[in-house]
């Protein structure tokens, strides 16, 4: 998408990132019967302390279109990553901006950051049965399912582990 920039979020962005992330997860049906995950999604200040919160912004309007959090192993929000790997979490695109390349731009920025940090791979998890468009994006980008990374944080929530090997790391 032209006219789109990805940058690190600042404190002035946190409220908008929280609203957008919760709205995107609600629109996808991922917060039905969930207890407490919306609060985790909305706690952008904590994510920013423990990782890099990145935002996609429309260059013409300044409107925040999406966000993602990039983390390294051993940090608070890392779920799958091991030594030498990066992980991104909580990728969210404003429902009104979906289909405009926002998610792809955020994923590419995470891959570029992981490469710059010398990581050998990027790992992510996606909720089984949800986020079909995101799962298609990840497959197109080269992420492959790694069943041994699958896990369930709570009963009824099955997460699929995906991995992208980075070249030149």
Backbone as CSV, one residue per row, in Angstrom:
resi,resn,N_x,N_y,N_z,CA_x,CA_y,CA_z,C_x,C_y,C_z
1,UNK,0.844,-1.183,0.000,0.000,0.000,0.000,0.884,1.238,0.000
2,UNK,0.664,2.150,-0.901,1.397,3.401,-0.896,0.707,4.342,0.072
3,UNK,1.463,5.317,0.546,0.892,6.272,1.480,0.751,5.722,2.880
4,UNK,1.551,4.707,3.208,1.515,4.062,4.511,2.911,4.038,5.102
5,UNK,3.024,4.403,6.369,4.303,4.334,7.071,4.143,3.466,8.306
6,UNK,5.203,2.758,8.664,5.219,2.002,9.905,6.315,2.595,10.770
7,UNK,5.962,2.876,12.017,6.915,3.467,12.959,6.648,2.911,14.351
8,UNK,7.576,3.181,15.246,7.381,2.776,16.635,6.336,3.686,17.268
9,UNK,5.441,3.105,18.047,4.401,3.877,18.725,5.001,4.669,19.874
10,UNK,4.471,5.858,20.072,4.835,6.661,21.223,3.672,6.701,22.196
11,UNK,3.909,7.214,23.412,2.837,7.269,24.415,1.563,7.955,23.912
12,UNK,1.694,8.934,23.032,0.513,9.621,22.505,-0.350,8.693,21.640
13,UNK,0.234,7.590,21.163,-0.495,6.628,20.323,-1.199,5.542,21.132
14,UNK,-0.839,5.378,22.383,-1.257,4.198,23.133,-2.773,4.037,23.229
15,UNK,-3.508,5.090,23.485,-4.973,4.972,23.613,-5.587,4.530,22.286
16,UNK,-5.116,5.105,21.184,-5.642,4.717,19.868,-5.268,3.275,19.540
17,UNK,-4.052,2.849,19.889,-3.633,1.466,19.652,-4.527,0.517,20.459
18,UNK,-4.803,0.873,21.697,-5.661,0.033,22.541,-7.046,-0.118,21.921
19,UNK,-7.648,0.996,21.514,-8.990,0.944,20.912,-8.992,0.115,19.638
20,UNK,-8.028,0.367,18.779,-7.946,-0.335,17.501,-7.750,-1.834,17.707
21,UNK,-6.860,-2.218,18.609,-6.558,-3.632,18.823,-7.784,-4.373,19.359
22,UNK,-8.430,-3.805,20.356,-9.622,-4.445,20.904,-10.717,-4.520,19.845
23,UNK,-10.904,-3.457,19.069,-11.937,-3.454,18.023,-11.660,-4.518,16.970
24,UNK,-10.407,-4.675,16.572,-10.063,-5.672,15.556,-10.300,-7.082,16.073
25,UNK,-9.914,-7.348,17.302,-10.129,-8.675,17.877,-11.622,-8.952,18.072
26,UNK,-12.381,-7.933,18.478,-13.834,-8.105,18.615,-14.482,-8.372,17.258
27,UNK,-14.066,-7.629,16.231,-14.646,-7.792,14.896,-14.397,-9.190,14.353
28,UNK,-13.285,-9.794,14.741,-12.949,-11.137,14.279,-13.576,-12.221,15.161
29,UNK,-14.263,-11.820,16.213,-14.907,-12.782,17.102,-13.994,-13.414,18.123
30,UNK,-12.792,-12.880,18.278,-11.826,-13.513,19.169,-12.013,-13.166,20.641
31,UNK,-12.890,-12.241,20.962,-13.079,-11.881,22.368,-14.380,-12.412,22.948
32,UNK,-15.134,-13.183,22.178,-16.361,-13.792,22.702,-15.989,-14.789,23.803
33,UNK,-16.670,-14.684,24.920,-16.461,-15.588,26.059,-15.034,-15.550,26.598
34,UNK,-14.325,-14.471,26.322,-12.976,-14.318,26.865,-13.072,-13.525,28.167
35,UNK,-12.223,-13.862,29.082,-12.223,-13.175,30.369,-10.855,-12.558,30.598
36,UNK,-10.761,-11.277,30.335,-9.531,-10.561,30.638,-8.598,-10.292,29.473
37,UNK,-8.781,-10.943,28.322,-7.815,-10.723,27.250,-7.949,-9.335,26.636
38,UNK,-9.139,-8.772,26.616,-9.293,-7.398,26.106,-8.446,-6.435,26.922
39,UNK,-8.369,-6.642,28.221,-7.545,-5.767,29.076,-6.065,-5.919,28.745
40,UNK,-5.636,-7.144,28.424,-4.240,-7.374,28.027,-3.955,-6.659,26.711
41,UNK,-4.877,-6.784,25.760,-4.714,-6.108,24.474,-4.642,-4.595,24.639
42,UNK,-5.423,-4.068,25.569,-5.506,-2.615,25.761,-4.339,-2.045,26.559
43,UNK,-3.546,-2.886,27.196,-2.431,-2.403,28.022,-1.196,-2.164,27.145
44,UNK,-1.288,-1.152,26.328,-0.231,-0.858,25.356,1.036,-0.367,26.051
45,UNK,0.899,0.352,27.150,2.084,0.854,27.866,2.963,-0.310,28.329
46,UNK,2.356,-1.373,28.838,3.147,-2.536,29.266,3.811,-3.208,28.073
47,UNK,3.069,-3.331,26.975,3.661,-3.933,25.779,4.858,-3.116,25.304
48,UNK,4.737,-1.796,25.367,5.825,-0.920,24.902,7.049,-1.014,25.810
49,UNK,6.834,-1.287,27.088,7.977,-1.454,28.004,8.719,-2.749,27.730
50,UNK,8.001,-3.779,27.316,8.589,-5.100,27.180,8.855,-5.519,25.737
51,UNK,8.557,-4.654,24.786,8.764,-4.973,23.383,8.682,-3.706,22.557
52,UNK,8.541,-3.874,21.262,8.381,-2.744,20.347,6.954,-2.750,19.819
53,UNK,6.193,-1.731,20.173,4.858,-1.585,19.606,5.019,-0.738,18.347
54,UNK,4.635,-1.324,17.222,4.753,-0.653,15.935,3.359,-0.281,15.445
55,UNK,3.260,0.854,14.773,1.981,1.294,14.238,2.113,1.590,12.751
56,UNK,1.049,1.281,12.022,0.936,1.641,10.615,0.041,2.866,10.553
57,UNK,0.517,3.884,9.846,-0.168,5.171,9.805,-0.393,5.577,8.349
58,UNK,-1.582,6.087,8.056,-1.889,6.639,6.741,-1.126,7.962,6.615
59,UNK,-0.243,8.042,5.623,0.592,9.236,5.470,-0.225,10.493,5.179
60,UNK,-1.313,10.346,4.483,-2.114,11.514,4.093,-2.930,12.076,5.247
61,UNK,-3.473,11.176,6.077,-4.395,11.631,7.125,-3.817,11.559,8.526
62,UNK,-2.740,10.787,8.699,-2.190,10.573,10.031,-2.965,9.541,10.827
63,UNK,-3.982,8.950,10.204,-4.838,7.977,10.895,-4.072,6.696,11.183
64,UNK,-4.235,6.204,12.398,-3.637,4.942,12.800,-4.465,3.814,12.196
65,UNK,-3.811,2.931,11.414,-4.520,1.871,10.690,-4.298,0.482,11.277
66,UNK,-3.214,0.302,12.022,-2.922,-1.009,12.575,-1.754,-0.956,13.526
67,UNK,-1.562,-2.056,14.236,-0.432,-2.140,15.162,-0.024,-3.591,15.374
68,UNK,1.154,-3.770,15.920,1.699,-5.085,16.245,2.755,-4.879,17.329
69,UNK,3.010,-5.919,18.100,4.051,-5.867,19.122,5.100,-6.919,18.811
70,UNK,6.352,-6.477,18.703,7.490,-7.353,18.439,8.225,-7.584,19.755
71,UNK,8.470,-8.854,20.084,9.139,-9.180,21.345,10.260,-10.176,21.105
72,UNK,11.135,-10.267,22.075,12.251,-11.206,22.042,12.067,-12.231,23.158
73,UNK,12.735,-13.390,23.049,12.566,-14.433,24.059,12.941,-13.933,25.456
74,UNK,12.219,-14.458,26.429,12.506,-14.103,27.818,11.824,-12.841,28.281
75,UNK,11.135,-12.151,27.376,10.418,-10.946,27.776,8.975,-11.311,28.124
76,UNK,8.291,-10.412,28.784,6.968,-10.670,29.337,5.958,-11.217,28.333
77,UNK,5.963,-10.726,27.112,4.942,-11.122,26.148,5.386,-12.227,25.195
78,UNK,6.595,-12.699,25.344,7.077,-13.792,24.487,6.407,-15.095,24.918
79,UNK,5.830,-15.786,23.937,5.162,-17.050,24.223,5.873,-18.233,23.584
80,UNK,6.412,-18.052,22.402,6.983,-19.158,21.645,8.475,-19.024,21.383
81,UNK,8.975,-17.807,21.329,10.339,-17.586,20.850,11.384,-18.176,21.786
82,UNK,12.406,-18.691,21.125,13.567,-19.228,21.826,14.768,-18.364,21.461
83,UNK,15.890,-18.657,22.062,17.104,-17.884,21.807,17.316,-17.726,20.303
84,UNK,17.580,-16.506,19.881,17.854,-16.223,18.481,16.620,-15.984,17.630
85,UNK,15.431,-16.026,18.237,14.196,-15.825,17.492,13.482,-14.565,17.981
86,UNK,12.732,-13.963,17.097,11.832,-12.868,17.462,10.410,-13.402,17.339
87,UNK,9.497,-12.681,17.924,8.088,-13.083,17.899,7.240,-11.832,17.797
88,UNK,6.180,-11.892,17.024,5.258,-10.770,17.085,3.909,-11.244,17.556
89,UNK,3.233,-10.314,18.233,1.967,-10.608,18.895,0.982,-9.500,18.617
90,UNK,-0.272,-9.806,18.811,-1.336,-8.801,18.840,-1.380,-7.942,17.583
91,UNK,-1.139,-8.571,16.429,-1.281,-7.859,15.166,-2.753,-7.493,14.996
92,UNK,-3.018,-6.239,14.746,-4.401,-5.780,14.596,-4.467,-4.719,13.514
93,UNK,-5.476,-4.847,12.658,-5.729,-3.855,11.620,-7.143,-3.334,11.829
94,UNK,-7.285,-2.020,11.784,-8.609,-1.416,11.896,-9.525,-2.103,10.892
95,UNK,-10.683,-2.603,11.347,-11.576,-3.289,10.405,-11.886,-2.468,9.154
96,UNK,-11.944,-1.158,9.269,-12.226,-0.304,8.107,-11.045,-0.224,7.141
97,UNK,-9.851,-0.607,7.592,-8.648,-0.521,6.754,-8.194,-1.884,6.233
98,UNK,-8.923,-2.936,6.543,-8.508,-4.260,6.100,-8.569,-4.358,4.584
99,UNK,-7.632,-5.109,4.023,-7.555,-5.271,2.576,-6.720,-4.208,1.894
100,UNK,-6.101,-3.328,2.676,-5.292,-2.246,2.103,-3.793,-2.479,2.253
101,UNK,-3.380,-3.667,2.703,-1.953,-3.962,2.838,-1.354,-3.577,4.173
102,UNK,-2.187,-3.183,5.112,-1.691,-2.749,6.424,-1.034,-3.907,7.168
103,UNK,-1.716,-5.053,7.215,-1.152,-6.211,7.896,0.167,-6.638,7.282
104,UNK,0.230,-6.661,5.965,1.468,-7.046,5.280,2.608,-6.083,5.619
105,UNK,2.313,-4.795,5.678,3.346,-3.808,6.023,3.855,-4.027,7.449
106,UNK,2.955,-4.339,8.364,3.365,-4.594,9.747,4.207,-5.864,9.851
107,UNK,3.796,-6.912,9.140,4.563,-8.156,9.146,5.951,-7.915,8.562
108,UNK,6.029,-7.215,7.438,7.335,-6.936,6.812,8.243,-6.145,7.747
109,UNK,7.679,-5.206,8.472,8.484,-4.429,9.415,9.009,-5.327,10.532
110,UNK,8.179,-6.238,11.028,8.639,-7.170,12.063,9.756,-8.061,11.538
111,UNK,9.611,-8.568,10.322,10.640,-9.419,9.722,11.934,-8.626,9.540
112,UNK,11.826,-7.397,9.077,13.016,-6.546,8.901,13.700,-6.259,10.229
113,UNK,12.909,-5.956,11.259,13.487,-5.682,12.585,14.179,-6.936,13.124
114,UNK,13.530,-8.092,12.975,14.129,-9.336,13.461,15.443,-9.615,12.741
115,UNK,15.466,-9.386,11.438,16.690,-9.577,10.663,17.773,-8.620,11.152
116,UNK,17.407,-7.361,11.355,18.374,-6.357,11.832,18.916,-6.710,13.215
117,UNK,18.109,-7.376,14.019,18.538,-7.784,15.362,19.354,-9.070,15.344
118,UNK,19.543,-9.652,14.147,20.339,-10.863,14.016,19.591,-12.147,14.345
119,UNK,18.294,-12.100,14.343,17.500,-13.289,14.655,17.536,-14.284,13.492
120,UNK,17.401,-15.554,13.822,17.404,-16.606,12.807,16.006,-16.957,12.327
121,UNK,14.977,-16.527,13.089,13.603,-16.857,12.726,12.645,-15.902,13.428
122,UNK,11.418,-15.877,12.903,10.311,-15.175,13.550,9.242,-16.228,13.796
123,UNK,8.719,-16.253,15.021,7.649,-17.184,15.360,6.410,-16.398,15.775
124,UNK,5.268,-16.995,15.510,3.993,-16.374,15.880,3.006,-17.479,16.200
125,UNK,1.916,-17.100,16.837,0.822,-18.055,16.988,-0.470,-17.374,16.566
126,UNK,-1.364,-18.173,16.031,-2.668,-17.685,15.593,-3.726,-18.603,16.181
127,UNK,-4.848,-18.036,16.475,-5.931,-18.823,17.060,-6.590,-19.671,15.988
128,UNK,-6.666,-20.951,16.250,-7.273,-21.894,15.320,-8.729,-21.515,15.081
129,UNK,-9.096,-21.424,13.793,-10.474,-21.116,13.438,-10.791,-19.636,13.345
130,UNK,-9.813,-18.767,13.569,-10.022,-17.323,13.513,-8.967,-16.695,12.616
131,UNK,-9.155,-15.422,12.322,-8.159,-14.622,11.592,-7.729,-15.288,10.286
132,UNK,-8.698,-15.727,9.500,-8.390,-16.423,8.246,-7.552,-15.565,7.314
133,UNK,-7.857,-14.274,7.208,-7.081,-13.419,6.303,-5.649,-13.270,6.804
134,UNK,-5.463,-13.177,8.102,-4.109,-13.091,8.656,-3.354,-14.386,8.387
135,UNK,-4.014,-15.514,8.555,-3.339,-16.786,8.306,-2.922,-16.912,6.845
136,UNK,-3.758,-16.422,5.918,-3.373,-16.425,4.497,-2.145,-15.535,4.276
137,UNK,-2.132,-14.375,4.899,-0.991,-13.458,4.792,0.284,-14.138,5.277
138,UNK,0.211,-14.795,6.420,1.401,-15.443,6.972,1.894,-16.557,6.055
139,UNK,0.987,-17.350,5.502,1.392,-18.416,4.579,2.059,-17.826,3.336
140,UNK,1.457,-16.761,2.776,2.052,-16.123,1.591,3.453,-15.598,1.904
141,UNK,3.664,-15.129,3.117,4.962,-14.560,3.495,6.004,-15.652,3.747
142,UNK,5.560,-16.901,3.883,6.500,-17.993,4.075,6.489,-18.622,5.457
143,UNK,5.617,-18.171,6.319,5.489,-18.808,7.632,4.929,-20.211,7.429
144,UNK,5.470,-21.175,8.162,4.997,-22.551,8.082,4.543,-23.015,9.457
145,UNK,3.563,-23.861,9.438,3.019,-24.408,10.687,4.042,-25.332,11.311
146,UNK,4.223,-25.189,12.610,5.114,-26.043,13.392,4.261,-26.617,14.527
147,UNK,3.665,-27.791,14.314,2.707,-28.333,15.290,3.251,-28.439,16.713
148,UNK,4.548,-28.658,16.850,5.092,-28.764,18.214,5.061,-27.424,18.960
149,UNK,4.793,-26.330,18.250,4.649,-25.019,18.903,3.195,-24.706,19.271
150,UNK,2.255,-25.546,18.841,0.848,-25.324,19.183,0.681,-25.386,20.700
151,UNK,-0.264,-24.608,21.206,-0.518,-24.628,22.648,-1.882,-24.026,22.952
152,UNK,-2.297,-24.177,24.182,-3.599,-23.668,24.621,-3.401,-22.897,25.921
153,UNK,-3.532,-21.560,25.879,-3.341,-20.774,27.102,-4.463,-20.995,28.119
154,UNK,-5.666,-21.288,27.617,-6.814,-21.599,28.470,-7.675,-22.620,27.727
155,UNK,-8.534,-23.307,28.466,-9.436,-24.267,27.831,-10.249,-23.580,26.743
156,UNK,-10.349,-24.232,25.596,-11.159,-23.724,24.501,-10.450,-22.759,23.577
157,UNK,-9.200,-22.427,23.853,-8.421,-21.531,22.987,-7.197,-22.309,22.511
158,UNK,-7.217,-22.718,21.237,-6.125,-23.494,20.659,-5.332,-22.592,19.723
159,UNK,-4.054,-22.416,20.012,-3.184,-21.558,19.206,-2.248,-22.410,18.360
160,UNK,-2.120,-22.032,17.098,-1.252,-22.726,16.151,0.076,-21.983,16.053
161,UNK,1.172,-22.712,16.157,2.495,-22.103,16.060,2.975,-22.053,14.618
162,UNK,3.496,-20.897,14.203,4.040,-20.704,12.857,5.457,-20.155,12.984
163,UNK,6.285,-20.468,11.984,7.696,-20.035,12.015,8.129,-19.615,10.626
164,UNK,8.937,-18.560,10.580,9.555,-18.095,9.345,11.059,-18.089,9.561
165,UNK,11.765,-18.911,8.773,13.232,-18.908,8.830,13.718,-17.638,8.137
166,UNK,14.694,-16.988,8.731,15.255,-15.777,8.143,16.580,-16.126,7.483
167,UNK,16.760,-15.636,6.282,18.015,-15.874,5.574,18.979,-14.739,5.878
168,UNK,20.235,-15.065,5.915,21.246,-14.048,6.134,21.384,-13.620,7.586
169,UNK,20.717,-14.317,8.496,20.833,-13.966,9.919,21.980,-14.708,10.534
